[in-house]
């Protein structure tokens, strides 16, 4: 009797998996599968729960989702109101089973063009009120897609030709979440089913492996485990408390950021946390951004606003004196804390908070200086991100949207300058036609982490709006007045979010130069404790972050505790080490490294910290190998 060959173990790393998994952008077949799967899922839900009303169901980066509204119903016998259905995990299993049946029936998926009037008639016929709102925003021709003769939805496509082109075993329903209709908390609460979809089961398996890896790296879990930060309920949601260990890392990041900017010709500035409401009216934030701002406070019969942005303050500083073309470019950087009203349902660890510190910078320059300034920003961005272990980027150049301020000439010149800078940098990039802000074109960088996920961090935006609103000027060589170009620029995006990304990227194993605790001394005896404290005191004077284990556990437990706290280096101290003035060194990554004198080890640690390298063959391991060679 023949037996099936055992399935090969997938030994690929999460990073390898990302490089091999297709994306919506580079694989049209995958996009059609995901889009069509969303329709099949909606059809399955309505077969199981006829009261469900469909809303929208787009594809997303790793799959698709669909939003459903379940209205309250009236019990026909008692006349009592029955609460709307809440989808459960068991319901998802039923939906997936129904999807598989639909896929197996091989229904054709067909496109039809209809008039707006006909679309409205059909929507009313099936009692789908949300579709009427969607219809209002569509331009003709109105297109719908049918699954056989049983189900249809407003849609522009694209789709597969028939349901059996959807690989059943490559689709997985993941979770249910709440979502307000059109993001408006005053509208109906919907239920959103998230799902993932791939071209074959192996891709799904690899994606699940990447999800498992991401779960182990969750910064919320590691932040608590490593005592780095917390979000205290007593203070309100979305407000971050940096604990001593996390604060040490933050200070290192801030100091490096300030030093790098000073070397690159920036002046670091500080601005207030609040300002008169008139400032936000001048900048336009009160008109266009007020839903994302906290309420105003009254001070001596005047309204003040806590700041959601730093840029208006920088504009005021620019206006503080008359500028000449000889003064430009002016480069100002600020680690400025801002506050924005994020809805409670959107808050997520360090990734979505209400108070955060932007690594903000603004450049005021001449049009002729713009391309050189952008190149310099790209160089600085590369230098800083590489320092923190991020050297893979996806770059997007976003051009003029339909509604924009500024003349065609200035938009064209600015866009060419951004594109020219990217060409000079030699970075591949994609163009997002019409994706720029209303006030200017921009460059966005997405970094990739150790398991292949993309994170939007760095952005470079030209601004023609604020210089006009604040009437910013400089004197030209012929003594006329012109507007400078203003460039908004952030590298981390915010310290909070970047710190969360950093934690997940290294799984809490910070490199030696960033580790809040670089080495822990492990005294084997009570007598060794005093010796350890003397070593720690000497190390701290040298600028190293070294602590002493204060517990009374046995050595294996001390080592395990230090490793669980992600301490890079441990040093065991017993009677032998006390007598010889040495330390028995152990690396969390590399195991036992041998015996070192205190002075040699501290010098080595200091050198590794200065050079920002790990203790690899260029560090203490090299010494260990040399010692082994001598013994041989």
C-alpha positions as CSV (number, residue, x, y, z in Angstrom):
1,X,0.0,0.0,0.0
2,X,1.5,3.3,-1.1
3,X,1.9,6.0,1.6
4,X,2.1,9.8,1.0
5,X,5.5,11.3,1.2
6,X,6.0,13.2,4.5
7,X,5.6,17.0,4.1
8,X,8.9,18.8,4.1
9,X,9.6,21.0,7.0
10,X,9.6,24.7,6.0
11,X,13.0,25.9,7.3
12,X,12.8,29.4,5.9
13,X,13.1,32.4,8.2
14,X,10.3,35.0,8.5
15,X,12.5,37.5,6.6
16,X,12.9,34.9,3.7
17,X,9.2,34.3,3.7
18,X,8.4,38.0,3.2
19,X,10.8,38.2,0.2
20,X,9.0,35.2,-1.4
21,X,5.4,36.0,-0.6
22,X,3.6,37.9,-3.4
23,X,1.9,41.2,-2.8
24,X,-1.2,42.9,-4.3
25,X,1.1,45.4,-6.0
26,X,3.2,42.8,-7.9
27,X,0.8,40.0,-8.4
28,X,-2.5,40.7,-10.2
29,X,-3.7,37.1,-9.8
30,X,-3.4,37.4,-6.0
31,X,-5.3,40.6,-5.9
32,X,-8.2,39.1,-7.9
33,X,-8.3,36.1,-5.6
34,X,-8.5,38.3,-2.5
35,X,-11.1,40.6,-4.0
36,X,-13.2,37.7,-5.2
37,X,-12.8,35.9,-1.9
38,X,-14.3,39.0,-0.1
39,X,-17.4,38.7,-2.3
40,X,-17.7,35.0,-1.6
41,X,-17.3,35.6,2.1
42,X,-20.1,38.3,2.0
43,X,-22.3,35.9,0.1
44,X,-21.7,33.1,2.6
45,X,-22.5,35.4,5.5
46,X,-25.8,36.4,4.0
47,X,-26.7,32.8,3.2
48,X,-26.1,31.9,6.9
49,X,-27.6,35.2,8.3
50,X,-30.1,36.7,5.9
51,X,-30.6,39.7,8.1
52,X,-27.0,40.8,7.5
53,X,-26.5,43.9,5.4
54,X,-23.3,44.3,3.4
55,X,-21.3,47.6,3.2
56,X,-17.7,47.6,1.9
57,X,-15.2,44.8,1.3
58,X,-11.8,45.8,0.0
59,X,-8.6,43.8,-0.3
60,X,-5.8,44.8,2.1
61,X,-2.1,44.1,2.3
62,X,-2.3,40.5,3.5
63,X,-5.9,39.6,2.6
64,X,-9.3,41.2,2.7
65,X,-12.2,42.2,5.0
66,X,-15.9,42.9,4.7
67,X,-18.1,45.0,7.0
68,X,-21.6,43.8,7.9
69,X,-24.5,45.5,9.7
70,X,-26.8,43.3,11.8
71,X,-30.0,45.3,12.6
72,X,-32.1,44.6,15.7
73,X,-35.1,42.4,14.9
74,X,-38.6,42.0,16.4
75,X,-39.7,38.7,17.7
76,X,-42.9,37.8,15.7
77,X,-44.6,36.1,18.6
78,X,-43.7,38.3,21.6
79,X,-43.1,41.6,19.8
80,X,-39.9,42.0,21.9
81,X,-36.8,43.6,20.4
82,X,-34.0,41.0,19.7
83,X,-30.5,42.4,19.9
84,X,-28.4,42.4,16.8
85,X,-26.3,39.3,16.2
86,X,-22.7,39.4,17.4
87,X,-20.4,37.2,15.3
88,X,-18.3,34.7,17.2
89,X,-15.3,32.5,16.4
90,X,-17.7,29.6,15.9
91,X,-19.6,31.7,13.4
92,X,-16.4,32.2,11.4
93,X,-16.0,28.4,11.1
94,X,-19.5,28.2,9.7
95,X,-18.8,31.1,7.3
96,X,-15.6,29.4,6.0
97,X,-17.5,26.1,5.5
98,X,-20.2,27.9,3.5
99,X,-17.5,29.7,1.5
100,X,-16.0,26.3,0.6
101,X,-19.4,25.2,-0.7
102,X,-19.8,28.3,-2.9
103,X,-16.3,27.9,-4.3
104,X,-16.9,24.2,-5.1
105,X,-20.0,25.0,-7.0
106,X,-17.9,26.9,-9.6
107,X,-20.2,29.8,-10.0
108,X,-19.2,32.2,-12.8
109,X,-18.3,35.7,-11.6
110,X,-19.5,38.2,-14.2
111,X,-19.5,42.0,-14.7
112,X,-22.5,44.1,-15.6
113,X,-22.8,47.8,-16.4
114,X,-26.1,49.4,-15.4
115,X,-27.5,52.9,-15.0
116,X,-27.6,54.8,-11.7
117,X,-31.4,54.5,-11.7
118,X,-31.3,50.8,-12.3
119,X,-28.7,50.4,-9.5
120,X,-30.9,52.3,-7.1
121,X,-33.9,50.2,-8.0
122,X,-32.1,46.9,-7.4
123,X,-30.5,48.1,-4.1
124,X,-34.0,49.1,-2.7
125,X,-35.3,45.7,-3.9
126,X,-32.9,43.8,-1.7
127,X,-33.1,46.4,1.2
128,X,-29.4,47.3,1.3
129,X,-29.4,50.9,2.5
130,X,-25.7,51.3,2.9
131,X,-25.3,50.5,-0.8
132,X,-27.4,53.6,-1.5
133,X,-24.8,55.8,0.2
134,X,-22.0,54.1,-1.6
135,X,-23.9,54.6,-4.9
136,X,-24.0,58.4,-4.3
137,X,-20.2,58.6,-4.5
138,X,-19.8,56.5,-7.7
139,X,-19.4,58.0,-11.2
140,X,-20.9,56.3,-14.2
141,X,-20.8,53.7,-15.6
142,X,-22.0,51.9,-12.5
143,X,-20.7,48.3,-12.5
144,X,-21.8,45.3,-10.5
145,X,-20.3,41.8,-10.2
146,X,-22.5,38.7,-9.9
147,X,-21.7,35.4,-8.3
148,X,-23.8,33.1,-10.5
149,X,-27.5,34.2,-10.3
150,X,-27.6,34.3,-6.5
151,X,-25.6,37.3,-5.3
152,X,-24.2,40.6,-6.5
153,X,-22.5,43.8,-5.3
154,X,-21.5,47.2,-6.5
155,X,-17.9,46.8,-7.5
156,X,-15.3,48.1,-10.0
157,X,-13.3,44.7,-10.0
158,X,-11.1,43.0,-10.8
159,X,-12.2,39.4,-10.1
160,X,-11.4,35.9,-11.1
161,X,-13.6,34.4,-13.7
162,X,-15.3,31.7,-11.5
163,X,-15.3,30.7,-7.9
164,X,-13.3,27.5,-8.3
165,X,-10.3,29.7,-9.2
166,X,-10.2,30.6,-5.5
167,X,-7.9,28.1,-3.7
168,X,-10.1,27.0,-0.7
169,X,-7.1,25.8,1.4
170,X,-5.3,29.1,0.9
171,X,-8.1,31.2,2.6
172,X,-8.4,31.6,6.3
173,X,-10.8,33.8,8.3
174,X,-9.0,35.5,11.1
175,X,-11.0,37.7,13.4
176,X,-14.1,39.8,14.0
177,X,-13.7,43.5,15.0
178,X,-16.0,46.5,15.4
179,X,-15.9,49.4,12.9
180,X,-18.1,52.5,12.6
181,X,-19.7,53.1,9.2
182,X,-17.4,55.4,7.3
183,X,-15.3,55.8,10.4
184,X,-17.9,58.0,12.0
185,X,-18.5,57.2,15.7
186,X,-21.9,58.8,15.4
187,X,-23.0,56.3,12.8
188,X,-23.9,52.6,12.9
189,X,-21.5,50.1,14.5
190,X,-20.6,47.4,12.0
191,X,-18.9,44.0,12.3
192,X,-15.8,43.5,10.3
193,X,-14.5,40.0,9.3
194,X,-10.8,40.0,8.6
195,X,-9.4,37.2,6.4
196,X,-6.2,36.4,4.7
197,X,-5.9,34.9,1.2
198,X,-3.1,33.5,-0.9
199,X,-2.5,31.6,-4.1
200,X,-1.7,28.2,-2.6
201,X,-1.7,26.5,0.9
202,X,2.1,26.8,1.2
203,X,1.9,30.6,1.0
204,X,-0.8,30.6,3.7
205,X,1.3,28.3,5.9
206,X,4.3,30.6,5.6
207,X,2.2,33.6,6.3
208,X,0.9,32.0,9.5
209,X,4.5,31.3,10.4
210,X,5.3,34.9,10.1
211,X,2.2,35.8,12.2
212,X,3.5,33.4,14.9
213,X,6.9,35.2,14.8
214,X,5.2,38.6,15.1
215,X,3.2,37.4,18.1
216,X,6.5,36.6,19.9
217,X,7.7,40.1,19.1
218,X,4.6,42.0,20.2
219,X,6.0,45.2,21.7
220,X,3.1,45.5,24.2
221,X,4.0,42.1,25.7
222,X,7.8,42.7,25.6
223,X,7.3,46.3,26.9
224,X,5.7,44.8,30.1
225,X,8.0,41.9,30.4
226,X,11.2,44.0,30.1
227,X,9.7,46.9,32.1
228,X,10.2,49.4,29.4
229,X,6.9,51.4,29.3
230,X,3.3,51.3,30.3
231,X,0.0,52.9,29.4
232,X,-1.7,53.6,32.7
233,X,-5.5,53.4,32.8
234,X,-5.6,55.9,35.6
235,X,-4.2,58.6,33.3
236,X,-6.3,57.8,30.3
237,X,-5.8,55.9,27.1
238,X,-3.0,56.5,24.6
239,X,-0.6,58.2,27.0
240,X,2.8,56.6,27.4
241,X,4.7,56.2,30.6
242,X,8.4,55.6,30.0
243,X,9.9,53.5,32.7
244,X,13.6,53.8,33.8
245,X,14.8,51.2,31.4
246,X,12.8,52.5,28.4
247,X,13.8,56.1,29.3
248,X,17.5,55.0,29.1
249,X,16.9,53.8,25.6
250,X,14.9,56.9,24.7
251,X,17.7,59.2,25.9
252,X,20.3,57.3,23.8
253,X,18.0,57.7,20.8
254,X,17.4,61.4,21.4
255,X,21.1,62.1,22.1
256,X,22.1,60.3,18.9
257,X,19.4,62.2,16.9
258,X,20.5,65.6,18.2
259,X,24.2,64.9,17.5
260,X,23.5,63.6,14.0
261,X,21.4,66.7,13.2
262,X,24.0,69.1,14.6
263,X,26.6,67.6,12.4
264,X,24.3,67.9,9.4
265,X,23.7,71.6,9.9
266,X,20.5,71.7,11.9
267,X,19.7,73.8,14.9
268,X,17.7,72.1,17.6
269,X,14.8,74.2,18.9
270,X,12.1,73.9,21.5
271,X,8.5,75.3,21.3
272,X,5.5,75.5,23.6
273,X,2.9,72.8,24.1
274,X,-0.1,75.1,23.7
275,X,-0.9,78.3,21.8
276,X,-3.7,80.7,21.2
277,X,-6.5,79.3,19.1
278,X,-5.8,82.1,16.5
279,X,-2.5,80.4,15.6
280,X,-4.4,77.2,14.6
281,X,-6.9,79.2,12.6
282,X,-4.0,80.9,10.7
283,X,-2.4,77.6,10.0
284,X,-5.7,76.1,8.8
285,X,-5.6,73.2,11.4
286,X,-8.7,74.5,13.2
287,X,-10.7,74.3,9.9
288,X,-9.3,71.1,8.4
289,X,-8.0,69.1,11.4
290,X,-10.2,70.1,14.4
291,X,-11.9,66.6,14.6
292,X,-8.4,65.2,15.5
293,X,-7.6,68.0,18.0
294,X,-8.5,68.0,21.7
295,X,-11.0,70.6,22.9
296,X,-9.7,74.1,23.7
297,X,-9.1,75.5,27.1
298,X,-9.9,79.0,28.3
299,X,-7.1,81.3,29.6
300,X,-8.0,84.8,30.6
301,X,-11.1,84.8,28.4
302,X,-9.0,83.6,25.4
303,X,-9.1,80.1,23.8
304,X,-5.9,78.1,23.8
305,X,-5.2,74.8,22.0
306,X,-2.8,72.0,22.9
307,X,-0.7,71.5,19.9
308,X,-1.3,68.6,17.4
309,X,1.6,69.8,15.2
310,X,4.9,71.6,15.6
311,X,5.1,73.3,12.2
312,X,3.0,76.5,13.0
313,X,5.5,77.3,15.8
314,X,8.4,77.0,13.4
315,X,6.7,79.4,11.0
316,X,6.3,82.0,13.8
317,X,10.0,81.7,14.6
318,X,10.9,82.2,10.9
319,X,8.8,85.4,10.9
320,X,10.5,86.7,14.0
321,X,13.0,88.6,11.8
322,X,13.4,89.6,8.2
323,X,15.3,86.9,6.3
324,X,17.6,87.3,3.3
325,X,18.3,84.8,0.6
326,X,21.8,84.6,2.1
327,X,20.2,83.1,5.3
328,X,18.7,80.2,3.5
329,X,18.6,77.3,3.9
330,X,17.5,77.3,7.5
331,X,17.2,73.9,9.1
332,X,15.4,73.5,12.4
333,X,14.8,70.2,14.3
334,X,12.6,69.6,17.3
335,X,11.7,66.6,19.3
336,X,8.3,68.1,19.9
337,X,5.5,66.3,21.9
338,X,2.1,66.7,20.3
339,X,-1.4,65.6,21.2
340,X,-4.1,64.3,19.0
341,X,-7.6,63.0,19.6
342,X,-7.4,59.3,18.6
343,X,-10.6,57.4,19.2
344,X,-10.3,54.7,21.9
345,X,-11.0,51.9,19.4
346,X,-8.0,52.8,17.3
347,X,-5.4,53.0,20.2
348,X,-2.8,50.3,19.9
349,X,0.2,50.1,22.2
350,X,2.9,52.5,21.1
351,X,1.7,52.4,17.5
352,X,-1.4,54.5,18.0
353,X,-1.4,56.9,20.9
354,X,-2.7,60.3,21.9
355,X,0.5,62.0,23.0
356,X,3.7,61.4,21.1
357,X,7.0,63.0,20.3
358,X,7.7,63.7,16.7
359,X,11.3,63.9,15.5
360,X,10.2,67.0,13.5
361,X,12.3,69.2,11.3
362,X,11.6,72.0,8.9
363,X,13.8,73.4,6.2
364,X,13.1,76.8,4.7
365,X,15.0,77.1,1.4
366,X,15.1,78.7,-2.1
367,X,13.6,76.8,-5.0
368,X,17.1,76.4,-6.4
369,X,18.3,74.7,-3.2
370,X,15.4,72.2,-2.9
371,X,17.0,69.2,-4.7
372,X,20.3,69.5,-2.8
373,X,18.4,69.8,0.5
374,X,16.3,66.7,-0.3
375,X,19.5,64.7,-1.2
376,X,20.9,65.7,2.2
377,X,17.8,64.7,4.0
378,X,17.8,61.3,2.2
379,X,21.5,60.8,3.2
380,X,20.7,61.7,6.9
381,X,17.7,59.4,6.9
382,X,19.8,56.5,5.5
383,X,22.5,57.1,8.1
384,X,20.1,57.2,11.0
385,X,17.9,54.3,10.0
386,X,20.9,52.1,9.3
387,X,22.3,52.9,12.7
388,X,19.2,51.3,14.2
389,X,19.4,48.3,12.0
390,X,17.0,49.2,9.1
391,X,18.7,49.1,5.7
392,X,15.8,48.0,3.5
393,X,13.3,50.6,2.3
394,X,10.4,50.9,-0.1
395,X,10.2,54.4,-1.4
396,X,7.1,56.2,-2.8
397,X,7.0,59.6,-4.6
398,X,3.5,61.1,-4.3
399,X,2.4,63.7,-6.9
400,X,-0.2,66.5,-7.1
401,X,-3.8,65.5,-6.1
402,X,-6.9,66.9,-7.8
403,X,-7.3,69.6,-5.1
404,X,-4.2,71.4,-4.3
405,X,-2.8,74.9,-3.5
406,X,0.1,76.5,-5.3
407,X,0.8,77.1,-9.0
408,X,1.4,74.4,-11.6
409,X,4.9,75.7,-12.1
410,X,5.9,75.4,-8.4
411,X,4.4,71.9,-8.2
412,X,6.3,70.8,-11.3
413,X,9.5,72.2,-10.0
414,X,9.2,70.7,-6.6
415,X,8.2,67.3,-7.9
416,X,11.2,67.3,-10.3
417,X,13.4,68.2,-7.4
418,X,12.2,65.3,-5.3
419,X,12.5,62.9,-8.2
420,X,15.9,64.3,-9.1
421,X,17.1,63.7,-5.5
422,X,15.9,60.1,-5.6
423,X,17.7,59.6,-8.9
424,X,20.9,61.1,-7.5
425,X,20.5,58.9,-4.4
426,X,20.1,55.8,-6.6
427,X,17.1,54.5,-4.7
428,X,14.4,52.6,-6.7
429,X,11.0,54.2,-6.1
430,X,7.4,54.1,-7.2
431,X,5.2,57.0,-8.2
432,X,1.8,57.5,-6.5
433,X,0.0,59.6,-9.0
434,X,-2.2,62.2,-7.2
435,X,-1.2,60.8,-3.8
436,X,0.5,64.0,-2.6
437,X,-0.8,66.2,0.2
438,X,-2.9,69.2,-1.0
439,X,0.0,71.5,0.0
440,X,2.8,69.8,-1.9
441,X,4.4,66.6,-3.2
442,X,6.2,64.2,-0.9
443,X,8.5,61.2,-0.5
444,X,7.5,58.4,1.9
445,X,9.8,55.6,3.1
446,X,8.7,52.3,4.5
447,X,11.3,50.3,6.4
448,X,11.3,46.5,6.6
449,X,11.9,44.8,9.9
450,X,13.6,41.5,10.7
451,X,10.5,39.4,9.7
452,X,9.7,41.4,6.6
453,X,6.9,43.7,7.7
454,X,6.8,47.2,6.3
455,X,6.5,50.3,8.5
456,X,5.8,53.8,7.4
457,X,8.2,56.0,9.3
458,X,10.1,58.6,7.3
459,X,8.5,61.3,5.2
460,X,9.7,64.4,3.3
461,X,7.0,66.8,2.3
462,X,7.1,70.1,0.4
463,X,4.7,72.7,1.6
464,X,3.4,75.7,-0.4
465,X,0.5,76.3,2.0
466,X,2.0,77.4,5.3
467,X,4.4,79.9,3.8
468,X,1.4,81.5,2.1
469,X,-0.8,81.4,5.2
470,X,1.9,82.9,7.5
471,X,3.2,85.2,4.8
472,X,6.8,84.0,5.1
473,X,9.2,85.9,3.0
474,X,12.9,86.4,2.2
475,X,14.6,89.3,0.4
476,X,16.1,88.3,-3.0
477,X,19.4,89.6,-4.4
478,X,17.5,92.4,-6.2
479,X,15.7,93.4,-3.0
480,X,12.3,92.0,-3.8
481,X,10.4,89.7,-1.6
482,X,9.6,86.0,-2.3
483,X,8.1,83.0,-0.5
484,X,10.5,80.3,0.7
485,X,9.8,76.6,0.1
486,X,9.1,74.9,3.4
487,X,10.0,71.2,3.8
488,X,8.5,69.1,6.5
489,X,10.7,66.1,7.4
490,X,10.6,63.3,10.0
491,X,12.8,60.2,10.1
492,X,11.4,58.2,13.0
493,X,7.9,59.6,12.6
494,X,7.5,59.6,16.4
495,X,9.7,58.3,19.1
496,X,6.9,56.2,20.6
497,X,6.0,54.4,17.4
498,X,9.7,53.9,16.3
499,X,10.5,52.5,19.8
500,X,7.7,50.0,19.3
501,X,9.0,49.0,15.9
502,X,12.5,48.8,17.3
503,X,11.4,46.4,20.1
504,X,9.6,44.2,17.6
505,X,12.5,44.3,15.1
506,X,15.0,43.0,17.6
507,X,12.5,41.1,19.8
508,X,13.7,43.1,22.8
509,X,17.3,42.1,22.2
510,X,18.7,45.7,21.8
511,X,22.2,46.0,20.4
512,X,24.9,46.6,23.0
513,X,25.0,50.4,22.4
514,X,21.2,50.7,22.9
515,X,20.7,48.1,25.7
516,X,19.3,49.7,28.9
517,X,21.4,47.3,30.9
518,X,24.6,46.3,29.0
519,X,26.0,43.9,31.5
520,X,24.9,42.3,34.8
521,X,27.3,41.2,37.5
522,X,26.4,37.9,39.1
523,X,27.9,37.5,42.6
524,X,28.2,33.8,43.6
525,X,28.8,34.6,47.3
526,X,27.8,37.3,49.7
527,X,31.4,38.4,49.9
528,X,31.4,38.9,46.1
529,X,28.6,41.5,46.2
530,X,30.9,44.3,47.5
531,X,33.4,43.5,44.8
532,X,30.6,43.6,42.2
533,X,29.4,47.0,43.4
534,X,33.0,48.4,43.1
535,X,33.2,47.1,39.5
536,X,29.7,48.6,38.7
537,X,30.8,51.9,40.2
538,X,33.9,52.0,38.0
539,X,31.9,50.9,34.9
540,X,29.3,53.7,35.4
541,X,32.0,56.3,35.6
542,X,33.2,55.0,32.2
543,X,29.7,55.6,30.9
544,X,28.6,52.0,30.8
545,X,25.2,50.7,32.0
546,X,26.0,47.9,34.4
547,X,23.9,46.5,37.3
548,X,24.5,44.0,40.0
549,X,22.1,41.0,40.7
550,X,20.8,41.7,44.1
551,X,19.0,38.5,44.6
552,X,20.2,35.4,46.5
553,X,19.4,32.8,43.8
554,X,21.8,30.2,42.7
555,X,23.9,31.0,39.7
556,X,21.8,29.1,37.0
557,X,18.7,31.1,38.1
558,X,20.7,34.4,38.0
559,X,21.8,33.6,34.5
560,X,18.3,32.7,33.4
561,X,16.9,35.9,34.9
562,X,19.5,38.0,33.1
563,X,18.8,36.2,29.8
564,X,15.0,36.6,30.2
565,X,15.6,40.3,30.7
566,X,17.6,40.4,27.4
567,X,20.8,41.5,29.1
568,X,23.6,41.2,26.5
569,X,26.5,40.4,28.8
570,X,26.8,38.7,32.1
571,X,29.9,38.4,34.4
572,X,30.2,35.8,37.1
573,X,32.1,36.7,40.2
574,X,33.2,34.2,42.9
575,X,36.2,33.8,45.1
576,X,38.5,33.0,42.2
577,X,37.6,36.2,40.3
578,X,37.9,38.3,43.5
579,X,41.4,37.0,44.1
580,X,42.6,37.5,40.5
581,X,40.7,40.8,39.8
582,X,38.9,39.2,36.9
583,X,35.4,38.5,35.6
584,X,34.1,35.3,34.1
585,X,32.2,36.6,31.1
586,X,29.1,35.1,29.4
587,X,27.3,36.4,26.3
588,X,23.6,35.9,26.0
589,X,24.0,35.1,22.3
590,X,27.4,33.3,22.3
591,X,27.6,31.6,25.7
592,X,30.8,31.5,27.8
593,X,33.6,33.9,26.6
594,X,36.3,33.2,29.2
595,X,38.0,35.2,31.9
596,X,38.9,38.9,31.5
597,X,40.5,41.5,33.8
598,X,38.1,44.2,34.8
599,X,40.0,46.9,33.0
600,X,40.2,44.9,29.8
601,X,36.5,44.0,29.8
602,X,35.4,47.5,30.5
603,X,37.6,48.9,27.7
604,X,36.3,46.3,25.3
605,X,32.7,47.1,26.2
606,X,33.3,50.8,25.9
607,X,34.9,50.2,22.4
608,X,32.0,48.0,21.3
609,X,29.6,50.7,22.5
610,X,31.4,53.5,20.7
611,X,31.7,51.5,17.5
612,X,28.1,50.3,17.9
613,X,29.1,46.7,17.0
614,X,28.1,43.6,18.8
615,X,30.5,41.5,20.8
616,X,31.3,39.3,17.8
617,X,34.6,38.2,16.3
618,X,35.6,41.9,16.2
619,X,35.0,42.2,20.0
620,X,35.6,40.0,23.0
621,X,35.2,36.8,21.1
622,X,38.3,37.5,19.1
623,X,40.2,37.7,22.4
624,X,38.8,34.4,23.4
625,X,39.9,32.8,20.2
626,X,43.4,34.3,20.6
627,X,43.6,32.8,24.1
628,X,42.5,29.4,22.8
629,X,45.2,29.5,20.1
630,X,47.9,30.3,22.6
631,X,46.8,27.4,24.8
632,X,47.0,25.1,21.8
